[in-house]
Amino acid sequence: MDDAARDLARVVRHLVDQPEAVRVREQQRGRQHVLDLEVAPDDMGSVIGRGGRTAQALRALLRNRGESTGISYELKIREPGESRHRQERG
């Protein structure tokens, strides 16, 4: 796991009620890194935030980190068991 994925998981565990359910999977495509963040269904609101502000802040942190390392990060937030295929299609 990349340092960014590990750091993202650490930050998110402090935001949620069920930190043991937090999982981050990383897919690399050259300089593009896709981080799949998985949280418990009851914690989705905490991670997304009012009006999406928390999710936007997490993406801003990743964007800032990427600017300093030359890596582009994309964050996808999912519930446990949510199909990646379904999420990417719709």
Backbone as XML, in Angstrom:
<?xml version="1.0"?>
<chain id="A" units="angstrom">
  <residue number="1" name="MET">
    <atom name="N" x="0.852" y="-1.185" z="0.000"/>
    <atom name="CA" x="0.000" y="0.000" z="0.000"/>
    <atom name="C" x="0.897" y="1.247" z="0.000"/>
  </residue>
  <residue number="2" name="ASP">
    <atom name="N" x="0.566" y="2.176" z="-0.842"/>
    <atom name="CA" x="1.267" y="3.453" z="-0.959"/>
    <atom name="C" x="1.114" y="4.261" z="0.328"/>
  </residue>
  <residue number="3" name="ASP">
    <atom name="N" x="2.056" y="5.156" z="0.591"/>
    <atom name="CA" x="1.968" y="6.008" z="1.775"/>
    <atom name="C" x="0.689" y="6.844" z="1.767"/>
  </residue>
  <residue number="4" name="ALA">
    <atom name="N" x="0.251" y="7.308" z="0.596"/>
    <atom name="CA" x="-0.966" y="8.112" z="0.501"/>
    <atom name="C" x="-2.179" y="7.285" z="0.919"/>
  </residue>
  <residue number="5" name="ALA">
    <atom name="N" x="-2.239" y="6.032" z="0.500"/>
    <atom name="CA" x="-3.358" y="5.161" z="0.867"/>
    <atom name="C" x="-3.356" y="4.904" z="2.376"/>
  </residue>
  <residue number="6" name="ARG">
    <atom name="N" x="-2.185" y="4.677" z="2.925"/>
    <atom name="CA" x="-2.067" y="4.431" z="4.370"/>
    <atom name="C" x="-2.475" y="5.683" z="5.160"/>
  </residue>
  <residue number="7" name="ASP">
    <atom name="N" x="-2.017" y="6.840" z="4.704"/>
    <atom name="CA" x="-2.368" y="8.091" z="5.381"/>
    <atom name="C" x="-3.863" y="8.398" z="5.262"/>
  </residue>
  <residue number="8" name="LEU">
    <atom name="N" x="-4.438" y="8.130" z="4.094"/>
    <atom name="CA" x="-5.882" y="8.333" z="3.910"/>
    <atom name="C" x="-6.659" y="7.456" z="4.891"/>
  </residue>
  <residue number="9" name="ALA">
    <atom name="N" x="-6.283" y="6.196" z="4.999"/>
    <atom name="CA" x="-6.971" y="5.281" z="5.925"/>
    <atom name="C" x="-6.864" y="5.790" z="7.357"/>
  </residue>
  <residue number="10" name="ARG">
    <atom name="N" x="-5.696" y="6.288" z="7.722"/>
    <atom name="CA" x="-5.487" y="6.799" z="9.081"/>
    <atom name="C" x="-6.399" y="7.995" z="9.371"/>
  </residue>
  <residue number="11" name="VAL">
    <atom name="N" x="-6.492" y="8.919" z="8.420"/>
    <atom name="CA" x="-7.347" y="10.101" z="8.606"/>
    <atom name="C" x="-8.816" y="9.683" z="8.705"/>
  </residue>
  <residue number="12" name="VAL">
    <atom name="N" x="-9.248" y="8.816" z="7.804"/>
    <atom name="CA" x="-10.659" y="8.414" z="7.769"/>
    <atom name="C" x="-11.037" y="7.654" z="9.040"/>
  </residue>
  <residue number="13" name="ARG">
    <atom name="N" x="-10.148" y="6.860" z="9.577"/>
    <atom name="CA" x="-10.446" y="6.117" z="10.818"/>
    <atom name="C" x="-10.773" y="7.069" z="11.970"/>
  </residue>
  <residue number="14" name="HIS">
    <atom name="N" x="-10.245" y="8.282" z="11.921"/>
    <atom name="CA" x="-10.554" y="9.267" z="12.961"/>
    <atom name="C" x="-11.905" y="9.948" z="12.724"/>
  </residue>
  <residue number="15" name="LEU">
    <atom name="N" x="-12.458" y="9.814" z="11.532"/>
    <atom name="CA" x="-13.729" y="10.468" z="11.199"/>
    <atom name="C" x="-14.946" y="9.589" z="11.440"/>
  </residue>
  <residue number="16" name="VAL">
    <atom name="N" x="-14.756" y="8.277" z="11.506"/>
    <atom name="CA" x="-15.879" y="7.346" z="11.506"/>
    <atom name="C" x="-16.098" y="6.697" z="12.874"/>
  </residue>
  <residue number="17" name="ASP">
    <atom name="N" x="-17.276" y="6.101" z="13.031"/>
    <atom name="CA" x="-17.604" y="5.377" z="14.258"/>
    <atom name="C" x="-17.114" y="3.930" z="14.228"/>
  </residue>
  <residue number="18" name="GLN">
    <atom name="N" x="-16.904" y="3.389" z="13.036"/>
    <atom name="CA" x="-16.460" y="2.000" z="12.890"/>
    <atom name="C" x="-15.118" y="1.964" z="12.140"/>
  </residue>
  <residue number="19" name="PRO">
    <atom name="N" x="-14.043" y="2.373" z="12.815"/>
    <atom name="CA" x="-12.746" y="2.447" z="12.125"/>
    <atom name="C" x="-12.239" y="1.103" z="11.614"/>
  </residue>
  <residue number="20" name="GLU">
    <atom name="N" x="-12.686" y="0.011" z="12.232"/>
    <atom name="CA" x="-12.241" y="-1.314" z="11.792"/>
    <atom name="C" x="-12.780" y="-1.676" z="10.407"/>
  </residue>
  <residue number="21" name="ALA">
    <atom name="N" x="-13.816" y="-0.979" z="9.950"/>
    <atom name="CA" x="-14.399" y="-1.254" z="8.635"/>
    <atom name="C" x="-13.721" y="-0.474" z="7.505"/>
  </residue>
  <residue number="22" name="VAL">
    <atom name="N" x="-12.807" y="0.428" z="7.848"/>
    <atom name="CA" x="-12.146" y="1.256" z="6.837"/>
    <atom name="C" x="-11.117" y="0.420" z="6.078"/>
  </residue>
  <residue number="23" name="ARG">
    <atom name="N" x="-11.233" y="0.427" z="4.757"/>
    <atom name="CA" x="-10.292" y="-0.265" z="3.882"/>
    <atom name="C" x="-9.947" y="0.664" z="2.720"/>
  </residue>
  <residue number="24" name="VAL">
    <atom name="N" x="-8.697" y="0.669" z="2.337"/>
    <atom name="CA" x="-8.271" y="1.444" z="1.168"/>
    <atom name="C" x="-7.525" y="0.495" z="0.243"/>
  </residue>
  <residue number="25" name="ARG">
    <atom name="N" x="-8.009" y="0.417" z="-0.985"/>
    <atom name="CA" x="-7.318" y="-0.366" z="-2.017"/>
    <atom name="C" x="-6.795" y="0.610" z="-3.051"/>
  </residue>
  <residue number="26" name="GLU">
    <atom name="N" x="-5.634" y="0.307" z="-3.545"/>
    <atom name="CA" x="-4.999" y="1.215" z="-4.499"/>
    <atom name="C" x="-4.736" y="0.499" z="-5.812"/>
  </residue>
  <residue number="27" name="GLN">
    <atom name="N" x="-5.066" y="1.177" z="-6.900"/>
    <atom name="CA" x="-4.755" y="0.687" z="-8.240"/>
    <atom name="C" x="-3.876" y="1.737" z="-8.902"/>
  </residue>
  <residue number="28" name="GLN">
    <atom name="N" x="-2.784" y="1.298" z="-9.477"/>
    <atom name="CA" x="-1.865" y="2.232" z="-10.138"/>
    <atom name="C" x="-1.955" y="2.051" z="-11.645"/>
  </residue>
  <residue number="29" name="ARG">
    <atom name="N" x="-2.040" y="3.160" z="-12.309"/>
    <atom name="CA" x="-1.995" y="3.185" z="-13.769"/>
    <atom name="C" x="-0.981" y="4.256" z="-14.156"/>
  </residue>
  <residue number="30" name="GLY">
    <atom name="N" x="0.288" y="3.895" z="-14.118"/>
    <atom name="CA" x="1.341" y="4.883" z="-14.363"/>
    <atom name="C" x="1.378" y="5.890" z="-13.231"/>
  </residue>
  <residue number="31" name="ARG">
    <atom name="N" x="1.216" y="7.164" z="-13.567"/>
    <atom name="CA" x="1.212" y="8.235" z="-12.570"/>
    <atom name="C" x="-0.174" y="8.456" z="-11.971"/>
  </residue>
  <residue number="32" name="GLN">
    <atom name="N" x="-1.167" y="7.701" z="-12.422"/>
    <atom name="CA" x="-2.547" y="7.798" z="-11.903"/>
    <atom name="C" x="-2.748" y="6.723" z="-10.835"/>
  </residue>
  <residue number="33" name="HIS">
    <atom name="N" x="-3.141" y="7.135" z="-9.645"/>
    <atom name="CA" x="-3.420" y="6.200" z="-8.555"/>
    <atom name="C" x="-4.888" y="6.361" z="-8.166"/>
  </residue>
  <residue number="34" name="VAL">
    <atom name="N" x="-5.633" y="5.270" z="-8.237"/>
    <atom name="CA" x="-7.028" y="5.278" z="-7.838"/>
    <atom name="C" x="-7.109" y="4.653" z="-6.454"/>
  </residue>
  <residue number="35" name="LEU">
    <atom name="N" x="-7.657" y="5.406" z="-5.497"/>
    <atom name="CA" x="-7.808" y="4.913" z="-4.130"/>
    <atom name="C" x="-9.280" y="4.605" z="-3.902"/>
  </residue>
  <residue number="36" name="ASP">
    <atom name="N" x="-9.580" y="3.324" z="-3.666"/>
    <atom name="CA" x="-10.934" y="2.883" z="-3.343"/>
    <atom name="C" x="-11.054" y="2.864" z="-1.829"/>
  </residue>
  <residue number="37" name="LEU">
    <atom name="N" x="-11.869" y="3.748" z="-1.299"/>
    <atom name="CA" x="-12.082" y="3.844" z="0.141"/>
    <atom name="C" x="-13.391" y="3.151" z="0.473"/>
  </residue>
  <residue number="38" name="GLU">
    <atom name="N" x="-13.326" y="2.184" z="1.374"/>
    <atom name="CA" x="-14.495" y="1.432" z="1.782"/>
    <atom name="C" x="-14.761" y="1.705" z="3.261"/>
  </residue>
  <residue number="39" name="VAL">
    <atom name="N" x="-15.998" y="2.084" z="3.580"/>
    <atom name="CA" x="-16.387" y="2.345" z="4.974"/>
    <atom name="C" x="-17.717" y="1.662" z="5.255"/>
  </residue>
  <residue number="40" name="ALA">
    <atom name="N" x="-18.046" y="1.518" z="6.538"/>
    <atom name="CA" x="-19.322" y="0.932" z="6.931"/>
    <atom name="C" x="-20.468" y="1.806" z="6.421"/>
  </residue>
  <residue number="41" name="PRO">
    <atom name="N" x="-21.606" y="1.190" z="6.076"/>
    <atom name="CA" x="-22.743" y="1.971" z="5.575"/>
    <atom name="C" x="-23.139" y="3.119" z="6.495"/>
  </residue>
  <residue number="42" name="ASP">
    <atom name="N" x="-23.091" y="2.907" z="7.802"/>
    <atom name="CA" x="-23.473" y="3.955" z="8.752"/>
    <atom name="C" x="-22.474" y="5.111" z="8.795"/>
  </residue>
  <residue number="43" name="ASP">
    <atom name="N" x="-21.291" y="4.900" z="8.255"/>
    <atom name="CA" x="-20.259" y="5.931" z="8.272"/>
    <atom name="C" x="-20.152" y="6.717" z="6.968"/>
  </residue>
  <residue number="44" name="MET">
    <atom name="N" x="-20.959" y="6.379" z="5.996"/>
    <atom name="CA" x="-20.895" y="7.078" z="4.703"/>
    <atom name="C" x="-21.105" y="8.581" z="4.882"/>
  </residue>
  <residue number="45" name="GLY">
    <atom name="N" x="-22.066" y="8.969" z="5.701"/>
    <atom name="CA" x="-22.344" y="10.387" z="5.925"/>
    <atom name="C" x="-21.155" y="11.114" z="6.536"/>
  </residue>
  <residue number="46" name="SER">
    <atom name="N" x="-20.441" y="10.441" z="7.421"/>
    <atom name="CA" x="-19.280" y="11.065" z="8.058"/>
    <atom name="C" x="-18.147" y="11.292" z="7.068"/>
  </residue>
  <residue number="47" name="VAL">
    <atom name="N" x="-18.005" y="10.387" z="6.115"/>
    <atom name="CA" x="-16.922" y="10.489" z="5.150"/>
    <atom name="C" x="-17.279" y="11.458" z="4.027"/>
  </residue>
  <residue number="48" name="ILE">
    <atom name="N" x="-18.541" y="11.486" z="3.653"/>
    <atom name="CA" x="-18.962" y="12.394" z="2.583"/>
    <atom name="C" x="-19.156" y="13.804" z="3.133"/>
  </residue>
  <residue number="49" name="GLY">
    <atom name="N" x="-19.776" y="13.906" z="4.294"/>
    <atom name="CA" x="-19.971" y="15.212" z="4.929"/>
    <atom name="C" x="-21.145" y="15.981" z="4.351"/>
  </residue>
  <residue number="50" name="ARG">
    <atom name="N" x="-21.517" y="17.026" z="5.036"/>
    <atom name="CA" x="-22.631" y="17.872" z="4.599"/>
    <atom name="C" x="-22.274" y="18.528" z="3.272"/>
  </residue>
  <residue number="51" name="GLY">
    <atom name="N" x="-23.097" y="18.260" z="2.283"/>
    <atom name="CA" x="-22.852" y="18.829" z="0.960"/>
    <atom name="C" x="-21.585" y="18.299" z="0.295"/>
  </residue>
  <residue number="52" name="GLY">
    <atom name="N" x="-21.067" y="17.183" z="0.786"/>
    <atom name="CA" x="-19.865" y="16.592" z="0.199"/>
    <atom name="C" x="-18.574" y="17.263" z="0.619"/>
  </residue>
  <residue number="53" name="ARG">
    <atom name="N" x="-18.655" y="18.093" z="1.652"/>
    <atom name="CA" x="-17.469" y="18.872" z="2.042"/>
    <atom name="C" x="-16.312" y="18.024" z="2.555"/>
  </residue>
  <residue number="54" name="THR">
    <atom name="N" x="-16.615" y="16.981" z="3.317"/>
    <atom name="CA" x="-15.528" y="16.144" z="3.844"/>
    <atom name="C" x="-14.844" y="15.392" z="2.709"/>
  </residue>
  <residue number="55" name="ALA">
    <atom name="N" x="-15.638" y="14.839" z="1.801"/>
    <atom name="CA" x="-15.066" y="14.144" z="0.643"/>
    <atom name="C" x="-14.231" y="15.107" z="-0.195"/>
  </residue>
  <residue number="56" name="GLN">
    <atom name="N" x="-14.711" y="16.314" z="-0.372"/>
    <atom name="CA" x="-13.951" y="17.320" z="-1.125"/>
    <atom name="C" x="-12.630" y="17.635" z="-0.422"/>
  </residue>
  <residue number="57" name="ALA">
    <atom name="N" x="-12.661" y="17.714" z="0.901"/>
    <atom name="CA" x="-11.441" y="18.000" z="1.661"/>
    <atom name="C" x="-10.436" y="16.854" z="1.527"/>
  </residue>
  <residue number="58" name="LEU">
    <atom name="N" x="-10.926" y="15.611" z="1.578"/>
    <atom name="CA" x="-10.035" y="14.465" z="1.396"/>
    <atom name="C" x="-9.412" y="14.486" z="0.009"/>
  </residue>
  <residue number="59" name="ARG">
    <atom name="N" x="-10.217" y="14.807" z="-0.987"/>
    <atom name="CA" x="-9.690" y="14.886" z="-2.362"/>
    <atom name="C" x="-8.684" y="16.024" z="-2.499"/>
  </residue>
  <residue number="60" name="ALA">
    <atom name="N" x="-8.933" y="17.133" z="-1.804"/>
    <atom name="CA" x="-7.995" y="18.265" z="-1.853"/>
    <atom name="C" x="-6.655" y="17.873" z="-1.220"/>
  </residue>
  <residue number="61" name="LEU">
    <atom name="N" x="-6.703" y="17.134" z="-0.120"/>
    <atom name="CA" x="-5.468" y="16.668" z="0.506"/>
    <atom name="C" x="-4.680" y="15.767" z="-0.444"/>
  </residue>
  <residue number="62" name="LEU">
    <atom name="N" x="-5.399" y="14.869" z="-1.123"/>
    <atom name="CA" x="-4.733" y="13.974" z="-2.071"/>
    <atom name="C" x="-4.169" y="14.750" z="-3.265"/>
  </residue>
  <residue number="63" name="ARG">
    <atom name="N" x="-4.933" y="15.727" z="-3.734"/>
    <atom name="CA" x="-4.480" y="16.547" z="-4.862"/>
    <atom name="C" x="-3.198" y="17.303" z="-4.478"/>
  </residue>
  <residue number="64" name="ASN">
    <atom name="N" x="-3.197" y="17.870" z="-3.277"/>
    <atom name="CA" x="-2.029" y="18.596" z="-2.788"/>
    <atom name="C" x="-0.819" y="17.670" z="-2.669"/>
  </residue>
  <residue number="65" name="ARG">
    <atom name="N" x="-1.044" y="16.494" z="-2.142"/>
    <atom name="CA" x="0.032" y="15.520" z="-2.016"/>
    <atom name="C" x="0.557" y="15.138" z="-3.403"/>
  </residue>
  <residue number="66" name="GLY">
    <atom name="N" x="-0.363" y="14.965" z="-4.341"/>
    <atom name="CA" x="0.028" y="14.589" z="-5.694"/>
    <atom name="C" x="0.841" y="15.652" z="-6.392"/>
  </residue>
  <residue number="67" name="GLU">
    <atom name="N" x="0.519" y="16.907" z="-6.129"/>
    <atom name="CA" x="1.278" y="18.000" z="-6.746"/>
    <atom name="C" x="2.731" y="17.983" z="-6.296"/>
  </residue>
  <residue number="68" name="SER">
    <atom name="N" x="2.950" y="17.573" z="-5.059"/>
    <atom name="CA" x="4.326" y="17.563" z="-4.555"/>
    <atom name="C" x="5.084" y="16.305" z="-4.989"/>
  </residue>
  <residue number="69" name="THR">
    <atom name="N" x="4.367" y="15.249" z="-5.390"/>
    <atom name="CA" x="5.032" y="14.002" z="-5.776"/>
    <atom name="C" x="4.921" y="13.687" z="-7.261"/>
  </residue>
  <residue number="70" name="GLY">
    <atom name="N" x="4.114" y="14.454" z="-7.987"/>
    <atom name="CA" x="3.927" y="14.190" z="-9.415"/>
    <atom name="C" x="2.985" y="13.037" z="-9.700"/>
  </residue>
  <residue number="71" name="ILE">
    <atom name="N" x="2.155" y="12.695" z="-8.730"/>
    <atom name="CA" x="1.199" y="11.600" z="-8.878"/>
    <atom name="C" x="-0.206" y="12.177" z="-8.842"/>
  </residue>
  <residue number="72" name="SER">
    <atom name="N" x="-1.077" y="11.659" z="-9.694"/>
    <atom name="CA" x="-2.477" y="12.073" z="-9.708"/>
    <atom name="C" x="-3.296" y="11.044" z="-8.937"/>
  </residue>
  <residue number="73" name="TYR">
    <atom name="N" x="-4.021" y="11.495" z="-7.912"/>
    <atom name="CA" x="-4.841" y="10.601" z="-7.097"/>
    <atom name="C" x="-6.319" y="10.820" z="-7.392"/>
  </residue>
  <residue number="74" name="GLU">
    <atom name="N" x="-7.044" y="9.710" z="-7.481"/>
    <atom name="CA" x="-8.500" y="9.757" z="-7.614"/>
    <atom name="C" x="-9.070" y="8.981" z="-6.439"/>
  </residue>
  <residue number="75" name="LEU">
    <atom name="N" x="-10.080" y="9.545" z="-5.775"/>
    <atom name="CA" x="-10.695" y="8.907" z="-4.615"/>
    <atom name="C" x="-12.094" y="8.436" z="-4.966"/>
  </residue>
  <residue number="76" name="LYS">
    <atom name="N" x="-12.361" y="7.154" z="-4.717"/>
    <atom name="CA" x="-13.697" y="6.582" z="-4.886"/>
    <atom name="C" x="-14.133" y="6.059" z="-3.532"/>
  </residue>
  <residue number="77" name="ILE">
    <atom name="N" x="-15.318" y="6.464" z="-3.085"/>
    <atom name="CA" x="-15.831" y="6.073" z="-1.775"/>
    <atom name="C" x="-16.932" y="5.044" z="-1.971"/>
  </residue>
  <residue number="78" name="ARG">
    <atom name="N" x="-16.809" y="3.905" z="-1.282"/>
    <atom name="CA" x="-17.755" y="2.795" z="-1.434"/>
    <atom name="C" x="-18.172" y="2.230" z="-0.075"/>
  </residue>
  <residue number="79" name="GLU">
    <atom name="N" x="-19.331" y="1.586" z="-0.078"/>
    <atom name="CA" x="-19.758" y="0.803" z="1.078"/>
    <atom name="C" x="-19.176" y="-0.595" z="0.935"/>
  </residue>
  <residue number="80" name="PRO">
    <atom name="N" x="-18.979" y="-1.316" z="2.060"/>
    <atom name="CA" x="-18.455" y="-2.676" z="1.966"/>
    <atom name="C" x="-19.346" y="-3.540" z="1.073"/>
  </residue>
  <residue number="81" name="GLY">
    <atom name="N" x="-18.714" y="-4.309" z="0.223"/>
    <atom name="CA" x="-19.452" y="-5.210" z="-0.651"/>
    <atom name="C" x="-20.032" y="-4.550" z="-1.884"/>
  </residue>
  <residue number="82" name="GLU">
    <atom name="N" x="-19.924" y="-3.240" z="-1.991"/>
    <atom name="CA" x="-20.449" y="-2.549" z="-3.157"/>
    <atom name="C" x="-19.628" y="-2.949" z="-4.371"/>
  </residue>
  <residue number="83" name="SER">
    <atom name="N" x="-20.292" y="-3.304" z="-5.403"/>
    <atom name="CA" x="-19.624" y="-3.750" z="-6.621"/>
    <atom name="C" x="-18.861" y="-2.599" z="-7.255"/>
  </residue>
  <residue number="84" name="ARG">
    <atom name="N" x="-17.587" y="-2.833" z="-7.519"/>
    <atom name="CA" x="-16.790" y="-1.804" z="-8.214"/>
    <atom name="C" x="-17.330" y="-1.590" z="-9.613"/>
  </residue>
  <residue number="85" name="HIS">
    <atom name="N" x="-17.769" y="-2.676" z="-10.252"/>
    <atom name="CA" x="-18.297" y="-2.567" z="-11.606"/>
    <atom name="C" x="-19.539" y="-1.682" z="-11.628"/>
  </residue>
  <residue number="86" name="ARG">
    <atom name="N" x="-20.449" y="-1.889" z="-10.669"/>
    <atom name="CA" x="-21.660" y="-1.080" z="-10.605"/>
    <atom name="C" x="-21.333" y="0.393" z="-10.367"/>
  </residue>
  <residue number="87" name="GLN">
    <atom name="N" x="-20.386" y="0.668" z="-9.483"/>
    <atom name="CA" x="-20.008" y="2.037" z="-9.164"/>
    <atom name="C" x="-19.420" y="2.742" z="-10.379"/>
  </residue>
  <residue number="88" name="GLU">
    <atom name="N" x="-18.578" y="2.043" z="-11.128"/>
    <atom name="CA" x="-17.922" y="2.670" z="-12.268"/>
    <atom name="C" x="-18.890" y="2.900" z="-13.409"/>
  </residue>
  <residue number="89" name="ARG">
    <atom name="N" x="-19.919" y="2.063" z="-13.535"/>
    <atom name="CA" x="-20.898" y="2.220" z="-14.610"/>
    <atom name="C" x="-21.918" y="3.291" z="-14.301"/>
  </residue>
  <residue number="90" name="GLY">
    <atom name="N" x="-22.275" y="3.436" z="-13.040"/>
    <atom name="CA" x="-23.368" y="4.335" z="-12.736"/>
    <atom name="C" x="-22.980" y="5.333" z="-11.757"/>
  </residue>
</chain>
